[in-house]
């Protein structure tokens, strides 16, 4: 589950959007700690990572039992260059989300490797 909790706002030189993210263990066994990243895509551009206000990534607080959900609320912070456009956001919950240089052994084997991305949401940035 991933949704905007309100409209985008300007704070200082950046734009922020309040969001809530829910990470659910859809498997049959306990899941280890997952890292949550958010990507945005602007018209004519590829995906870019966007930081949360409290940290670049958010993590589940501990292992999740089968069917359990971990929720958190935060802001995603956009650079000034993203102002004035509509962007598409997507949250990714994965054991090594966003870490292209991490070794393969940090990956958690999952029963379904294709369900780590949230539905996309579109947000207009002032």
Backbone as a ProteinNet text record, in pm:
[ID]
protein_1_A
[PRIMARY]
XXXXXXXXXXXXXXXXXXXXXXXXXXXXXXXXXXXXXXXXXXXXXXXXXXXXXXXXXXXXXXXXXXXXXXXXXXXXXXXXXXXXXXXXXXXXXXXXXXXXXXXXXXXXXXXXXXXXXXXXXXXXXX
[TERTIARY]
84	0	89.7	57.8	136	41.2	34.5	-53.4	-4	-40.4	-11.9	-116.8	-73.4	-165.1	-215.3	-168	-208.9	-134.5	-159.9	-93.7	53.1	127.9	268.7	275.9	381.3	402.6	547.7	572.7	708.5	759	879.7	945.1	1089.1	1123.6	1257.6	1276	1380.6	1405.9	1360.5	1293	1250.6	1099	1051.3	909.6	897	793.3	771.7	627.8	611.2	480.1	463.4	356	333.3	280.6	339.7	299.6	285.2	212.8	209.5	245.4	320.8	363.5	329.7	274.6	250.2	325.3	404.8	481.4	420	372.3	305.3	386.8	401.1	462.3	354.7	366.2	267.8	305.1	411.7	458.1	403.7	455.5	412.4	507.6	617.4	718.3	751.7	808.3	849	946.3	933.9	1021.5	1117.2	1240.6	1339.7	1308.6	1396.2	1378.7	1389.4	1295.4	1294.2	1321.1	1389.1	1416.6	1315.7	1266.9	1169.8	1233.8	1228.8	1277.4	1159.3	1170.9	1069.7	1139.5	1079.8	1128.8	1022.7	1067.7	973.6	1016.3	917.9	941	869.8	943.5	884.8	866.6	783.1	761.6	893.9	914.5	1033.8	1159.9	1147.8	1266.6	1248	1358.8	1354.9	1333.9	1330.9	1309.1	1430	1401	1502.3	1464	1561.2	1534.3	1499.1	1415.1	1377.7	1386.6	1439.8	1463.2	1338.5	1328.9	1231.2	1288.5	1205.2	1254.5	1343.9	1319.3	1394.4	1519.4	1526.3	1640.6	1621.7	1729.4	1716.2	1620.4	1630.9	1542.8	1472.2	1362	1296.1	1305.4	1303.3	1313	1196.8	1154.3	1059.5	1133.1	1061.8	1124.7	1180.9	1134.3	1180.9	1119.8	1145	1085.5	932.8	872.6	726.9	675.1	575.4	510.1	430.7	399.6	317.9	187.2	158.4	36.5	45.6	152.2	165.8	200.4	161.2	187.4	256.8	359.1	426.7	394.9	346.2	309.8	401.8	425.8	490.1	446.7	453.6	422.2	547.4	567.4	683.7	656.8	753.1	749	855.3	826.9	932	970.7	1101.6	1157.6	1213.3	1164.3	1207.4	1303.1	1398.6	1489.5	1416.8	1471.5	1408.3	1386.8	1469.4	1456.3	1329.2	1261.3	1138.9	1014	1030	914	839.9	707.3	625	584.8	601.8	562.1	480.3	414.2	348.7	444.5	458.5	548.2	469.5	520.6	464.6	556.6	500.2	576.6	546.4	646.5	627.9	720.1	666.8	747.3	794.1	916.1	974.4	1022.5	968.6	1011.9	1092.9	1218.9	1306.4	1421.3	1486	1595	1714.9	1731.1	1842.8	1794.2	1673.3	1616.2	1709.1	1737.1	1815.6	1965	2012.4	2155.9	2216.6	2244.9	2295.2	2432.8	2508.8	2643.7	2651.7	2537.1	2536.9	2555.9	2626.2	2645.4	2515.6	2508.9	2389.8	2348.7	2443.5	2408.5	2321.4	2307.8	2220.7	2074.3	2048.6	1911.7	1841.6	1716.6	1633	1560.6	1571	1498.1	1349.3	1271.9	1127.8	1054.7	934.3	854.9	800.6	788.1	741.8	827.6	920.8	1011.6	945.9	824.8	761.4	659.5	653.1	548.1	604.7	721	785.5	749.2	686.4	656	510.1	487.9	351.5	284.9	156.2	88.7	145.4	141.6	192.7	89	139	52.4	111.8	25.1	69.4	45.8	147	142.1	188.3	114.9	156.6	243.7	363.2	457.1	447.2	426.4	412.3	546.1
-115.7	0	123.5	216.4	339.3	447.5	557.5	666.3	799.4	903.4	1039.2	1076.6	1141	1180.2	1322.7	1389.7	1527.6	1582.3	1707.4	1766.7	1796.8	1814.5	1853.7	1996.7	2024.9	2159.4	2199.6	2329.4	2381.4	2415.4	2369.1	2401.3	2438.2	2563.3	2608.9	2600.8	2531.5	2520	2386.2	2304	2174.1	2157	2051.3	2016	1887.3	1877.8	1756.2	1709.5	1577	1515.1	1420	1435.5	1341.1	1209	1097.9	965.6	868.3	762.1	647.4	524.9	434.4	312	194.9	91	-32.6	-145.5	-219.4	-331.6	-459.5	-547.3	-670.2	-792.5	-885.1	-1013.9	-1100.8	-1124.1	-1201.8	-1349.4	-1386.4	-1524.4	-1611.1	-1734.7	-1832.9	-1842.8	-1769.4	-1776.9	-1635.6	-1622.1	-1488	-1424.7	-1294.4	-1220.1	-1135.4	-1127.6	-1044.3	-897.2	-814.2	-669.1	-627.1	-543.8	-493.5	-344.7	-299.8	-158.7	-106.8	14.2	74.9	195.9	197.8	309.5	365.1	489.6	550	604.1	578.1	630.8	722.3	822.4	905.1	911.4	923.6	939.2	1065.7	1151.5	1273.5	1257.9	1338.3	1325.5	1331.7	1234.9	1231.4	1186	1136.6	1094	957.1	895.6	764.9	777.2	666.4	673.3	731.6	806.1	865.5	834	806.9	786.5	918.3	911.3	1028.8	990.7	1081	1052.3	1078.6	1007.6	1039.7	1154.8	1222.6	1334.4	1287.7	1167.6	1119	1040.1	991.8	912	885	843.3	812.1	694.9	594.1	477.1	463.8	391.4	351.1	198.6	146.7	2.4	-45.1	-169.2	-228.3	-245	-240	-239.8	-376	-481.6	-615.4	-714.3	-843.3	-944.5	-936.2	-969.7	-969.1	-1112.2	-1142.9	-1273.5	-1284	-1405	-1419.2	-1339.1	-1257.8	-1176.6	-1046.6	-1026.1	-903.6	-784.7	-665.2	-541.6	-442.2	-376.6	-268.4	-138.7	-38.6	90.2	200	299.1	420.9	538.9	656.3	782.4	867.8	939.4	1027.2	1121	1205	1290.6	1242.2	1249.3	1230.5	1370.1	1389.9	1522.1	1527	1621	1637	1754.6	1744.9	1856.5	1971	2091	2205.4	2183.3	2101	2076.7	2000.9	1942.5	1867.3	1954.6	2081.2	2168.1	2194	2207	2247	2135.4	2009.9	1899.1	1797.6	1709.2	1595.3	1477.7	1406.4	1291.4	1167.8	1053.2	925.9	867	830	772.6	625	551.2	409.2	370.9	299.3	250	108.5	76.3	-56.1	-108.3	-221.7	-285.7	-408.9	-408.7	-519.7	-526	-638.3	-653.5	-567.5	-533.2	-448.2	-340.5	-293.4	-194.8	-76.6	-42.6	75.4	60.3	-52.7	-70.7	-151.1	-84	-152.7	-215.1	-166.7	-219.1	-319.2	-350.6	-448.9	-588.8	-674	-810.3	-890.5	-989.7	-1072.3	-1137.3	-1166.8	-1237.4	-1155.6	-1025.1	-949	-961	-1022.4	-1043.1	-1148.2	-1123.6	-1222.6	-1300.1	-1430.4	-1512.3	-1504.4	-1474	-1459.6	-1561.2	-1597.2	-1691.7	-1626.8	-1494.3	-1421.4	-1296.1	-1296.3	-1182.1	-1067	-1085.4	-982.9	-897.1	-903.8	-827.7	-723	-670.1	-574.6	-429.5	-402.1	-264	-232.4	-110.4	-64.8	-23.8	1.3	65.4	206.9	262.3	398.4	502.4	615.9	730.1	850	940.3	1060.7	1181.3	1266.6	1383.7	1504.4	1616.2	1741.5	1818.2	1854.9	1929.3	2077.5	2161.9	2306.3	2368.6
0	0	0	-87.3	-100.2	-145.3	-69.3	-109.7	-57.2	-129.6	-84.8	18.7	126.8	233.9	218.8	117.8	94.6	-25.1	-58.3	-174	-145.8	-252	-240.6	-189.2	-115.1	-63.4	-79.7	-77.2	-89.7	50.2	79.5	206.9	174.3	194.8	158.7	8	-35.8	-179.8	-237.6	-159.6	-211.1	-200.5	-264.2	-260.7	-181.2	-97.7	-20.6	-35.9	-29.6	-41.4	76.5	156.8	265.9	209.8	254.8	205.3	321.1	296.3	385.8	302.9	364.3	297.5	388.6	332.1	403.9	335.6	412.6	358.8	415.9	329.1	372.6	334.2	428.5	399.2	335.9	205.2	131.9	123.5	191.3	185.1	297.7	303.5	402.2	520.3	517.9	623.2	669.6	790.1	834	734.2	718.9	626.9	708.6	665.1	731.3	713.6	763.4	752.5	605.8	564.7	428.4	427.4	324.2	302.4	200.7	223.6	133.1	66.9	-63.9	-144.1	-223	-266.1	-353.1	-476.3	-590	-717.6	-776.2	-851.3	-924.7	-1069.9	-1155.8	-1299.4	-1342.8	-1410	-1462.4	-1612.2	-1675.4	-1819.3	-1895.8	-1983.2	-2065.9	-1995	-1872.2	-1797.8	-1735.7	-1701.5	-1637.6	-1488.4	-1418.4	-1273.8	-1200.4	-1094	-1006.9	-863.3	-780.2	-639.3	-572.8	-471.8	-394	-246	-165.7	-24.1	59.6	170.1	272.9	356.1	431.9	512.7	626.8	677.2	792.3	754.2	632.7	586.3	438.2	371.9	228.9	208.6	294.4	291	424.3	425.3	549.8	557.6	677.3	699.6	783.8	762.4	854.8	987.5	1098.6	1231.4	1271.3	1207.9	1241.7	1145.1	1166.7	1079.3	1081.8	968.6	956.4	948.3	1029.4	1023.6	893.6	848.5	727.7	741.2	641.4	639.6	718.1	793.9	873.6	784.7	830.4	756.7	850	799.8	871.7	798.1	870.2	811.6	864.4	782.4	830	744.5	807	738.9	738.9	628.4	616.2	499.7	470.2	352.7	255.8	125.5	26.1	-21.2	-38.2	-64.1	-205.7	-284.9	-423.7	-436.7	-528.4	-551.3	-622.4	-616.6	-683.2	-833.2	-895.7	-1040.4	-1076.2	-978.6	-1006	-994.3	-962.6	-943.5	-1073.9	-1060.9	-1173.8	-1268.7	-1229.7	-1317	-1236.7	-1307.4	-1244.1	-1253.1	-1142.5	-1138.4	-1096.9	-1137.2	-1095.9	-990.6	-875.2	-764.8	-749.9	-707.6	-678.5	-563.7	-464.7	-352.8	-385.2	-342.2	-364.6	-230.1	-187.9	-63.4	-101.7	-63.5	-101	-1.9	4.5	99.8	63.4	-62.5	-106.1	-201.7	-183.3	-274.3	-291.5	-415.2	-445.1	-428.8	-386.4	-364.9	-478.2	-587.2	-705.5	-684.4	-586.3	-565.3	-450.6	-388.3	-280.6	-338.8	-266.2	-315.8	-314.1	-396.5	-410.6	-278.6	-189.9	-67.2	28.5	7.9	97.4	56.4	-55.4	-101.9	-18.3	14.6	80.6	-28.4	-26.2	-124.1	-92.9	-193.7	-175.8	-260.1	-215.2	-293.2	-419.5	-420.9	-538.8	-551.9	-643.3	-661.1	-736.6	-785.9	-868.7	-796.6	-663.5	-594.5	-499.5	-528.1	-438.2	-466.9	-579.5	-617.6	-588.6	-540.9	-515.4	-645.8	-637.2	-748.2	-759.7	-877.6	-899.9	-858.5	-810.5	-784.2	-857.3	-898.7	-969.3	-879.2	-870.6	-784.6	-866.2	-853.9	-917.4	-819.6	-864	-779.8	-812	-710.1	-736.2	-776.3
[MASK]
++++++++++++++++++++++++++++++++++++++++++++++++++++++++++++++++++++++++++++++++++++++++++++++++++++++++++++++++++++++++++++++

